[in-house]
Amino acid sequence: MSRLLYYFPFFFVFTSILAFAFYKENISIFWLFLIVSMLSLFRFRVFILCAAFVITTYFLSVTHKPDISKTSGIFKGTVYDIRKSKHLTFYVKTKNAKMIVFVPKVYDNINLYDKITFKARLTSNIKNPSFREYLHSKGIYLVGFVSYIKKTGSTKGIFSFMERIRQKMEKEFYYFLQNKEYLFLQNAVFGDSQNKSSIKNMFINTQTAHIMSVSGLHMGFVFGLFYALFYFMLSRIGYIYKRFSLKTAASLFSLLPTIVYFALSGMHIPAIRSFLMVLIFVLALIYGRIKNSYNILFFIASVMVLLFGYSTVFNPSFVMSFFMSFVAIYLYSFIQKNLSASKLLAYTAFSMLIGIFAMPISAFYFHKVAYLSFISNFIVVPYFGFVVMPVSFLAMFVSFLPVFFIKYAVFSIVNFATFLLLKTVELFSFMKPFNVSVSLIAILILYAVMFLLIETYGRNYSKTISTSSR
């Protein structure tokens, strides 16, 4: 126990926050996390740290509670997200609260980060319980209808600057690509979810919907892409590789394009969480510090809850991003110990296991199970990361060039690569998923069994290797 408290103090901090969050929402399972967090008493400094985080989370939840008393009249705010389907949906942040408002299509000239004055009727009585919980997890307690909007200005600074650059790129993608290919890349690469509803169903049916939203997966691919590129380039410069660690140098050079992509993707809260989680633990993995990776992951998760409120722990994007990051670190460590002799076997095992581990949590949130999802993820995710993402980045760059022929050639490659991905997902989507309803307790038990099976296999494999070596 002392070793666990020494190496992973923020594991106990995070479980303390989870206990507090579940208690506040009257979810009985809070006692399970409370018991785990109370083990911090064996190391007094860790216990004080847990108490400090919980007390701070409590006071921030009280002082930052949104004002939902005003439900009609004139409001002023800033648009921080836009969705388009049968109608326009604006996510708006006012001085006192966040809200979702449904807007007539005549106001489609409003852009992200525009400041607006609008007339609306709002309500906090959201009847659909799953939709209500989802909104509350994002800190949104008001929903309403807008009858009038007036644009009063745009937010200045890095947000609006990067938004203008992204709009310039998106226009080039829209001009050169076919409709479905453009819509997919608009979501999956630019993080612009305005038209997500028009193509999302086949991704949901194959449980590959996570590639349509900028997440830790995307940040990891971007970092890995530029890390490989810079490592290759720097390894050919004698002045650098003779004086510096190539891993360190390539990592530092890769930070800038990763940050730029993070900014281009809109810097929404899910992207912020993913950027921080992935960036820190990927760096820790590069330097071979698996224990640090776990602790840093729990630290970032704890800080995210502190910044955005305890309801964050109920947000599906946060939970899936955090949990799959944890699983990725765990499986990376397991495969390094047991299957590192063959890179092909290691990659295949990692990809298949990631897909299998994603199935229960996806079923819990989306109430669907695609029995071949681990195969579709095994094919689609690497293809997206190693083919579609690189050519899309090349297209981003050439979109600013004045030479039409180069643009046409590059975007033709992007269009064909994306076409193949969509056709693959469409092929798997014909095998319809079946509906399920899984409780939280059942999910926790299932994952406990899955981790136990892998640990048992690892120990038996190690014994077999040690016996054969004798």
N, C-alpha and C positions, 0 to 999 in steps of 0.2 A: 504493500500500500504506500509506503514512504517513497518508493521509486516512482510510482504512478503520480503521486502528488508533486514530486520534484520535477519530473520531465513534462507533465501535462497539467499545469495549474489551471490553464484556461478551459480545460475540459470541465472542471468543476464549476468554474465561473459560468460557463454556458448552460450547464444543467441547472444551476441555481436560477438563472434567468428564465429557462423553460418552465421550471416549477412555478415561478411567479406568474408567468404568462398564462399557464393552464389554470392556475388558481383564480386569476382575475376573470377568466372566461367560464368559470364553474365547470371545468372538465375534470372528472374524478381521477384521471390518470396522473394528476399533478403529484400525488404522493410518491409515485415511482421515481420521478426526477428529484423530489425532495430528499428521499432516502440516499440517493447517490450523492447529492450535493452536500449532505450532512457529513459525509466521510471526510470532507475538508477539515473537520475538527481535529484530525490527526496531524495537521500541519497548520499552526495558528495563523501564519502569514497568508496562506491560501484562503483560509476561512474569512479573514478580514477583507481580502480582495473580493471574494464572493459577496460579502455583505455590502461592500461599497458599490459594486455594480448594481445589485438589486435595489438598494436605496436610491441610487441615482436614477435608475430606470423608473422607479415609482414616482419620484418628484417630477421628472420630465413628463411623464404621462399625465400628471395632474396639471402642470403649468402650461403644457402645449395642447390641452384638450380643445378641439375646434368649437367655435361658436356656431351652433346650428339653430339659433333662435329666430333669425330672420329668414323667412321662407318665400317672400315675394317682394317685388319692387325692382329698383335699379342697383346693379352690382358693378364693381370694377375689379378686373383681374388680369391674369396673364395665361395664355393658352400654352400648356406644356405637353399636350399630346392630342392627336387627331385621328379618328377612325372614320372610314367611309364604307357604307354598305347601301341599304335602302334609304338611309338618311345620314346626316352628318352627326358625329358624336365628338364633342370637345371635352377634354379634361382641363379644367380651369382651376387656377390657384388664386384665391382672393386674399385679402389681408387677414381674414379670420378663419378660413376653411378651404378645403379642397372639395371639388364637386364634379359630377358628370352632367353635362347638359346636352340635350338633343336639339339640333339646330336645323332650320330649313336650308335646303341645298342652295338657295340663292346666295348664301354667305360662304361659298366655297373659295372665296378670295382671301380668307383669313389663313395665315400661316403660323407655324410653330413660333413661339416666343413673341407673338404679337400681343400688345396691350389692348384690351377691349373694355368698353362699357356696354352692358347688356341688360335687357329687361327679361326677367324669368320668374316662373313659378316653381318652387322647390319643395321637396319633401324628404324627410328622414325615415319615413315609413316604407321601407323596401320589402315587399311581400315575399319575393323569392328568397328562401333562406340561404341557398348556396351562393347566389349572386350577392346577397347582403354580406355574407362572410368574406367573400372575395374582395368586395369594395372596402370593407373595414380593415382588411389586412393591408390595403394600400393607403390607409388613412383617409378614405373618402366616406363621408356620412350623409351627403346630400345628392339627390338626383332630381333633375327638373327639365322643363321645356322652355326654350328661348323664343321670344316673339320678335326681338329686335336686337341688333348688334351694331355698334359703331367702333371701328378701329381707331384707337387714339395714339398709336405709336408702336415701336418695336424695342425689345430689350437690346441694349447695346452691350458690346463686349464679346468675349470669346464664343458665347452661345450663338449669337446672331451671325457672327463672322463664319463659323464653321457651318451653320445652316445654309448660308449663301453658297458656300463651296459645294456642299452636298447637293443643293438644288441644281447647280450647274452640271454636276456629274450625272444626276438622275435624268436631266433633260437629254443628255447624249445617250444614255442607256435606253430611254424611251424612244428616241428617234431611230436607233439602229437595231433594236431587238424586237422579236415577236412579242405579242401581248403577254402570254403566260410566262415566258422566260423573263420578261421585264418585271412582272408582278412578283415572281419568286425572288429575284435578286433585290428588288426594292425592299422586301422584308428581310431576307436572309443575310444580305451583305450591308445594306445601308441602315438597317434597323428602323425603316420607315413602314409602320404597320397600318397605314391609311387604308389600303385595299386588301388587307389580309384575308378577310372573310370570303373572297371570291375563289381562293384556291386552297384553303386550309383543310377541307374535309378529307382529301386523300392522304394528307400527311397525318391527320389525326387517326385515320383508319389503320395506318401502318405504324403508328406510334413513332414517327420520325418528325413530329411537329416541333421538336426542340431546335431543329436546324433553321426554322423560319424566324426565330427571334434571337437577336444578338445576346449571347450568353457566354459562360465560361468556355464552352466548346470553341466558339469563334475566336475568343481572345487567345486561347491556347494555340489554335492553328496559326493565327497571325504572328504570335511570338515565335512559334516553331519555324514558320516559313522564313522569317527574317533572320532568326538565329542561324539556321542552316546556310543561308545566303552569306551572312557576314562572316561566319566561321570559315567558309570556303574562300572568301576573298582575303581575309586577314591571314589565313594560313599560308598565303603566297607572298606575304610582305615580311621579309626577313627582319626588318627593324622592329616589328611588333611581336612576332612569335618568339624572338630571341629574348625579349625583355619582359613580356607580359603573358599571363595565362590567357590562352585563346578562349576558354570558356567564359572568363570574366569579361574580356574585351567584347566578344560577340554578344553576350547578354546585355552589356551596357549600350552597345550600338543598336540593339533590337528594341530597347525601351522607347526610343523616339517614334518609330513608325507604329508601335503598338498604342502609344498614347494618342497619336494622330488619328488612328482608326477608331479608338475609343471616343474621341471628340466627334468624328464624322458620324458615328452611329447614334448620335443624339444625346449621349450622356444621361440616359434615363436611369432611374434607380436600379432596375435589374442589371443594366450594363455597368453601373458603378460597383455593385456587389461583385459581379463576375470579374470585372477588371482587377479589383483589389485581391479577391481570393486567388484567382488564377496567377496573376503576376507574382505574388509573394510566394505561393507554394511551388510554382514552376522554378523560380530562382533557387529555392531551397532544394528542390529535387536535383537541379543541375549540379549543385555543390555536394550532393550525396547526404543530405541531412534529413532523413525521413522523420525522425522524432521532432525536429524543429518544424517540419511541414505540418504535422498534426497540430502542434501547439499554436502555430501561426494561424492556421485555419480556424481554430476555436476562438482565437483572439479577434480575428477580423469579424467573425459571426457575432461575437459579443458586442463589438463596437458598432456594427450595423444596427443591431437591435437598440442600442443606446441612442443612436442618432435618429432613427426613424420610428421608434416606438415599439413597445412589446408586441403589438399586433403583427409586426413583421414576421414573427415566427410562424404565423398561420398563412403567410403568402406562399402560394404554390411555387412561384418562380424562385423565391428565396430558399425554400426547403429543398427543391430539386437541385438547385445550383450548389447549395452547401453539401447535401448528401452525396451527390454524384462526384463532387470534388473529393470528398472523404473516401469514397469507394475507389476513385482513380489512384489516390495515393496508396491505399491499402493493396490494391491489385498490382500496382507497379512494384511495391516492395516484395510481394509474394512471388511474382514472376521473376524478379531479379535473383531471388534466392533459389528458385526451383527450376526455372525454364530458360535461363539466360544463355544456355549453350547454343540454342538455335534461335536466331532472330526472327525467322519466319514463324516458327512455332510460338514464340513469345508474343509476337504481334497478333497472331490469330487467336491465341488464348485470351489475351487482354481484350480484344475487340468483342469476342463472343461473351465473355464474362460481364463486360460493361453493359451489353445489351440485355443479358439475363437479369442483372441487378436493377436495371431501369424498369423492368416490366411491373413488379409489384407496386412501386410508388406511382407509376403512371396509371395503373389500374385504380389505385386509391383515389386519385384526383379526378381522373376522366371517366372512371367507371366502365372502361373498355379494356379488353385484352385481345391483342392480335397475336395468335400463337406462333407466327413466324416473324415477330417483330425483331428478335435478336438477329435473324438472318438479314432482314431489310436494313437494320442499322449497321450490320457488319459490311454491307455493300455500299449503302448510300452515304454514311457518315465519312468514311475515308475518301470516297470519290469527291464528295463536296469539299473536304479540307485540302486534299492534295491536287485536285484538278480545277474545280470551279473557283475556289477562293484565289489561287494564284493568277488565273487568267482574268478574273474580275479586277484584281489589283492592277494588272497591266492595263486593262481598259480604263480604269480610273485615271491612270497617268496619261494615256494617249488622248483622253477626252479633252485635254487642254491644248493639244497640238493642232495647228491650222491645216494639216495635210489630210485631206479626205481619204485618200487611198489607204494610208496606214490605219486610220480609224476603222474603215470598212473591213480591212483584213482582220484586225484584232477582234472587233465586235462579232465578226462571223464565227470566229473560234469560240468566243464566249457563248454565242447563241447555240451553237452545236453542242458544246459541253453541257450547257444547262438543259437543252432538249433531251439529251440522253438521261440525265438525272431525273427529270420529270417523268419520262417514259418508264423508267425503272420503278419509281414510286407508284405510278399509275398501275403497273403490272401487279405489284404486291397488294394494292388497294382493292383489287377484285376479290380477294379473300377477306370477306367481311369479318370484323372483330365481333366477339360476343360480349354482351353486357354483363357486368359483375358489380356486386356491392360488397366492399371489403371494409371491415372495421379497423380502427387504429391498432387495437390489441392484436388482431390477427396479423397485421403487417409487421408489427414489432417481433412477434413470435417467428414469423416466416424469415425475416432477415437474421434473427438470432441463429436459426437453423442453418441458413445459407453460409454465414460466417463460420459457424462451427464445422460444417462439412469441409470448407476450404482449409481451415486450420488443421483438421484431422488428416486431410490428404497431404498437406505440407509436412506434417510430422512423420507420417508413414513414408513419404518419399525420401525425407532426410535419413531415416533409419535404413531404408533400402540402399541408398547410396553409400552410407558409412559401412554397411555390412559387405557390400560388393567390393569396396576399396581395400578391405582386409584380405 
